[in-house]
Amino acid sequence: MIIPTYGISGFLDVILFNVIEFWTDKNPLAENNKIEEIYSNKDVVITKKILGNRMDLRIKNNNKEETIVLLREKPQKYFVERNSKLEEINIDSMELGSFTIFSANTSNGVKHQIIPTEILEANSARILSTKF
Protein backbone atom coordinates (compact mmCIF):
# COMPACT_ATOMS: atom_id res chain seq x y z
CA MET A 1 0.00 0.00 0.00
CA ILE A 2 2.81 2.40 0.79
CA ILE A 3 4.73 1.85 -2.47
CA PRO A 4 2.40 1.88 -5.49
CA THR A 5 4.36 -0.78 -7.43
CA TYR A 6 1.41 -2.20 -9.33
CA GLY A 7 0.13 1.23 -10.28
CA ILE A 8 3.50 2.40 -11.57
CA SER A 9 4.24 -0.80 -13.51
CA GLY A 10 0.66 -0.84 -14.89
CA PHE A 11 1.02 2.75 -16.04
CA LEU A 12 4.38 2.07 -17.69
CA ASP A 13 3.06 -1.02 -19.45
CA VAL A 14 -0.34 0.17 -20.60
CA ILE A 15 0.33 3.82 -21.29
CA LEU A 16 4.01 4.25 -22.08
CA PHE A 17 5.33 0.99 -23.60
CA ASN A 18 2.18 0.06 -25.53
CA VAL A 19 1.94 3.55 -27.04
CA ILE A 20 5.60 3.44 -28.06
CA GLU A 21 5.14 0.00 -29.63
CA PHE A 22 1.96 1.07 -31.42
CA TRP A 23 3.49 4.16 -33.06
CA THR A 24 6.98 2.78 -33.80
CA ASP A 25 6.06 -0.88 -34.44
CA LYS A 26 9.01 -1.81 -32.20
CA ASN A 27 8.87 -3.34 -28.75
CA PRO A 28 11.03 -1.10 -26.54
CA LEU A 29 11.59 -3.96 -24.09
CA ALA A 30 12.48 -6.62 -26.67
CA GLU A 31 15.99 -7.90 -27.15
CA ASN A 32 16.90 -6.04 -30.31
CA ASN A 33 20.41 -7.08 -31.19
CA LYS A 34 19.87 -10.83 -31.22
CA ILE A 35 21.78 -13.08 -33.60
CA GLU A 36 19.84 -16.17 -34.62
CA GLU A 37 21.34 -19.10 -36.46
CA ILE A 38 18.96 -20.10 -39.22
CA TYR A 39 20.90 -23.00 -40.71
CA SER A 40 24.14 -24.78 -40.05
CA ASN A 41 25.98 -27.79 -41.40
CA LYS A 42 29.66 -28.57 -41.92
CA ASP A 43 29.95 -26.25 -44.96
CA VAL A 44 27.28 -23.56 -44.66
CA VAL A 45 26.18 -21.35 -41.76
CA ILE A 46 23.41 -18.77 -42.18
CA THR A 47 22.65 -16.32 -39.37
CA LYS A 48 20.37 -13.33 -39.13
CA LYS A 49 20.68 -10.28 -36.93
CA ILE A 50 17.92 -7.73 -36.54
CA LEU A 51 18.68 -4.23 -35.38
CA GLY A 52 15.73 -1.86 -35.63
CA ASN A 53 14.71 -1.46 -39.28
CA ARG A 54 17.67 -3.48 -40.54
CA MET A 55 18.21 -7.22 -40.93
CA ASP A 56 21.65 -8.66 -41.71
CA LEU A 57 21.81 -12.11 -43.29
CA ARG A 58 25.32 -13.51 -42.91
CA ILE A 59 26.18 -16.46 -45.15
CA LYS A 60 29.38 -18.33 -44.42
CA ASN A 61 30.20 -20.99 -46.99
CA ASN A 62 33.57 -22.79 -46.82
CA ASN A 63 35.49 -19.88 -45.27
CA LYS A 64 33.83 -17.29 -47.55
CA GLU A 65 31.59 -14.88 -45.70
CA GLU A 66 29.09 -12.35 -47.07
CA THR A 67 26.53 -10.20 -45.31
CA ILE A 68 23.40 -9.09 -47.14
CA VAL A 69 21.47 -6.20 -45.61
CA LEU A 70 17.69 -5.82 -45.91
CA LEU A 71 15.87 -2.66 -44.86
CA ARG A 72 12.24 -2.43 -43.77
CA GLU A 73 11.64 0.81 -45.65
CA LYS A 74 13.10 -0.58 -48.91
CA PRO A 75 11.52 -4.00 -49.42
CA GLN A 76 12.71 -6.17 -52.32
CA LYS A 77 16.10 -4.39 -52.35
CA TYR A 78 19.37 -5.84 -51.13
CA PHE A 79 22.47 -4.06 -49.88
CA VAL A 80 26.03 -4.66 -48.73
CA GLU A 81 27.86 -2.36 -46.36
CA ARG A 82 31.12 -0.83 -47.50
CA ASN A 83 32.95 1.95 -45.66
CA SER A 84 29.93 2.48 -43.37
CA LYS A 85 27.67 3.10 -46.38
CA LEU A 86 25.04 0.81 -47.85
CA GLU A 87 25.48 -0.09 -51.51
CA GLU A 88 22.54 -1.58 -53.38
CA ILE A 89 23.22 -4.86 -55.13
CA ASN A 90 21.28 -6.89 -57.66
CA ILE A 91 20.89 -10.55 -56.80
CA ASP A 92 20.05 -13.19 -59.38
CA SER A 93 19.72 -16.88 -58.70
CA MET A 94 19.86 -20.04 -60.75
CA GLU A 95 19.09 -23.56 -59.61
CA LEU A 96 21.62 -26.11 -60.79
CA GLY A 97 20.86 -29.64 -59.67
CA SER A 98 20.80 -29.73 -55.88
CA PHE A 99 22.47 -26.32 -55.55
CA THR A 100 21.33 -22.73 -56.05
CA ILE A 101 23.84 -20.23 -57.35
CA PHE A 102 23.38 -16.61 -56.33
CA SER A 103 25.11 -13.86 -58.28
CA ALA A 104 25.40 -10.41 -56.76
CA ASN A 105 26.36 -7.49 -58.99
CA THR A 106 28.19 -4.82 -57.01
CA SER A 107 30.52 -1.96 -57.81
CA ASN A 108 33.41 -4.34 -57.01
CA GLY A 109 32.30 -6.84 -59.64
CA VAL A 110 30.18 -9.97 -59.61
CA LYS A 111 30.30 -12.32 -56.64
CA HIS A 112 28.86 -15.81 -56.56
CA GLN A 113 27.61 -17.89 -53.65
CA ILE A 114 26.58 -21.54 -53.93
CA ILE A 115 24.05 -22.84 -51.41
CA PRO A 116 22.39 -26.26 -51.34
CA THR A 117 18.79 -25.86 -52.52
CA GLU A 118 17.50 -27.97 -49.63
CA ILE A 119 18.71 -25.28 -47.22
CA LEU A 120 16.80 -22.58 -49.06
CA GLU A 121 13.60 -24.59 -49.32
CA ALA A 122 13.65 -25.62 -45.68
CA ASN A 123 14.48 -22.17 -44.33
CA SER A 124 13.09 -19.63 -46.83
CA ALA A 125 9.82 -19.15 -44.96
CA ARG A 126 11.70 -18.67 -41.70
CA ILE A 127 14.14 -16.16 -43.23
CA LEU A 128 11.71 -14.14 -45.30
CA SER A 129 8.77 -14.08 -42.90
CA THR A 130 10.77 -12.31 -40.22
CA LYS A 131 9.00 -9.19 -38.99
CA PHE A 132 11.49 -6.49 -38.18
Residue pairs with C-beta under 8 A, 6 or more apart in sequence:
17 27
17 28
17 29
20 26
20 28
21 27
21 28
26 32
26 52
32 50
32 51
32 52
33 49
33 50
33 51
34 49
34 50
35 47
35 48
35 49
36 47
36 48
36 49
37 45
37 46
37 47
38 46
38 47
38 48
38 123
38 126
38 127
39 45
39 46
39 119
39 122
39 123
40 46
41 119
43 61
43 62
44 59
44 60
44 61
44 62
44 115
44 116
44 119
45 58
45 59
45 60
46 57
46 58
46 59
46 60
46 119
46 123
46 127
47 57
47 58
48 55
48 56
48 57
48 58
48 127
48 130
49 55
49 56
49 58
50 56
50 130
50 132
52 132
53 71
53 72
53 73
53 132
54 69
54 70
54 71
54 72
54 132
55 69
55 70
55 71
55 130
55 132
56 67
56 68
56 69
56 70
57 67
57 68
57 69
57 70
57 127
58 65
58 66
58 67
59 65
59 66
59 67
59 68
59 113
59 115
61 113
61 114
61 115
64 113
66 80
66 104
66 111
66 113
67 80
67 81
68 78
68 79
68 80
68 89
68 91
68 104
69 78
69 79
69 80
69 81
69 86
70 77
70 78
70 79
71 77
71 79
71 86
72 132
77 88
78 88
78 89
78 90
78 91
78 104
79 86
79 87
79 88
79 89
80 86
80 87
80 89
80 104
80 106
81 87
82 108
87 106
87 107
89 104
89 105
89 106
90 104
90 105
91 102
91 103
91 104
92 102
92 103
92 105
93 100
93 101
93 102
93 103
94 100
94 101
94 103
95 101
95 117
98 116
98 117
98 118
99 114
99 115
99 116
99 117
100 114
100 115
100 116
100 117
100 120
101 112
101 113
101 114
102 112
102 113
102 114
102 115
103 110
103 111
103 112
104 110
104 111
104 112
104 113
